[in-house]
């Protein structure tokens, strides 16, 4: 929840919106035009890859939590 800056209770719409924002921010190829230094680009690209995987895992976990809360 910290990754998406959420607090309980939260909705599916809020979670999805924050997920999309985080994903756009950390998308690895976003860094292509930010620097002419190939070493710096690769460093940021790899950091973006790691962060994107964290974001995806956190989203799936929170989505599972929401689905479990909605079941009677």
C-alpha positions in Angstrom: 0.0 0.0 0.0 2.9 2.3 0.7 4.1 1.9 -2.9 0.8 3.3 -4.2 0.3 5.8 -1.3 -3.0 4.1 -0.3 -4.6 3.7 3.1 -7.5 1.5 4.1 -10.2 1.4 2.9 -9.5 1.8 -0.8 -11.4 1.0 -4.0 -10.5 -1.0 -7.1 -10.7 2.2 -9.1 -8.3 4.0 -6.8 -5.9 1.1 -6.8 -5.9 0.9 -10.6 -5.4 4.7 -11.0 -2.4 4.6 -8.6 -1.0 1.5 -10.3 -1.1 3.2 -13.7 0.5 6.4 -12.4 3.4 4.3 -10.8 3.8 2.2 -13.9 4.1 5.3 -16.2 6.6 6.9 -13.8 8.9 3.8 -13.7 8.4 2.4 -17.2 12.0 1.5 -18.2 12.2 2.9 -21.7 10.9 6.3 -20.4 14.6 7.0 -19.6 15.7 6.8 -23.2 15.5 10.5 -23.9 16.5 11.8 -20.5 20.3 11.4 -20.9 22.9 11.0 -23.6 25.1 9.0 -21.3 24.6 5.3 -22.1 25.9 4.2 -18.7 23.4 6.4 -16.9 20.6 5.3 -19.2 21.3 1.6 -18.5 21.5 2.3 -14.8 18.1 4.0 -14.8 16.6 1.4 -17.2 17.6 -1.5 -14.9 16.2 0.5 -11.9 13.0 1.0 -13.8 12.8 -2.8 -14.6 13.1 -3.7 -10.9 10.6 -1.0 -9.8 8.2 -2.1 -12.5 8.3 -5.7 -11.2 7.7 -4.5 -7.6 4.8 -2.4 -8.8 3.2 -5.3 -10.6 3.7 -7.7 -7.7 2.2 -5.2 -5.2 -0.7 -4.5 -7.6 -1.5 -8.2 -7.8 -1.3 -8.7 -4.1 -3.6 -5.7 -3.4 -6.0 -6.8 -6.1 -6.2 -10.3 -4.5 -6.9 -8.6 -1.1 -9.7 -6.5 -2.6 -11.3 -9.6 -4.3 -11.2 -11.5 -1.0 -12.8 -8.6 0.8 -15.7 -8.5 -1.7 -16.6 -12.2 -1.5 -19.4 -12.9 1.0 
